[in-house]
Amino acid sequence: ATGGDCPAPGIDSSTGSAELAWPDIAFDASGNLHLLYLKERSDGLARDIMYSMKAASGTTFSTPVTVMNAGNSGRPSLVVEAGNKISIGDVFLTGTTVNFRVTTNASGSFASSTVATHTPLTPTTEITNGFLKVNATGRKVMGVGVVGKNGSTFVSTYFRLAYETSPGIWAQETMDTDVAGAYIQNPAMIVRPNKSVTAL
């Protein structure tokens, strides 16, 4: 595999022009290291979300597993929940609808669910990095930058949150609505111990 954002040498033995990008890592309570990254297929027509892990006592990563086709999703993120359950969050577009998706391996294999959808303030053609975090009470919080366009003109830019109010029940709100002509790029999201959320 090639690419300046390749997570680490020797993890993915892909050949040809496949690009590896946007790694995310998390440790579980036992010290095992979990790795998530995007892999662009060598034909350049699709991207896959990939997962691998390294045991705390090991020196090599497991053979990467294809979690799903990433489609047009923004940068995915990884968290390890109670019981070492792996949860992956990504945000993707269906037409102009923003979809928040969570994928977990709670049943032994990865399964996905769209947990929330959002109709943008204006017709949207772009989303930025997606985030998945877990707050102090174990509730999931997702966020994404949304860019509304009218043709080639940026007409709205804001950060959208989706969050669990109780297990499996989701609510949403918009943060940081910007003036027309602004653009949000490479945002970051922090969930604080008091459960408040900061988007940067």
Secondary structure, DSSP 8 states (H G I E B T S, - for coil): -B-TT-S-TTS----TT-EEEEEEEEE-TT--EEEEEEEE-TTSS-EEEEEEEE-TT-SS----EEEEE-TT----EEEEEGGGEEEEEEEEEETTEEEEEEEE-TTSS-EEEEEEEE--SS-EEEEEEEEEEE-TTS-EEEEEEEEEEETTEEEEEEEEEEEEEETTEEEEEEE----TT----S--EEE-TTS-EEE-
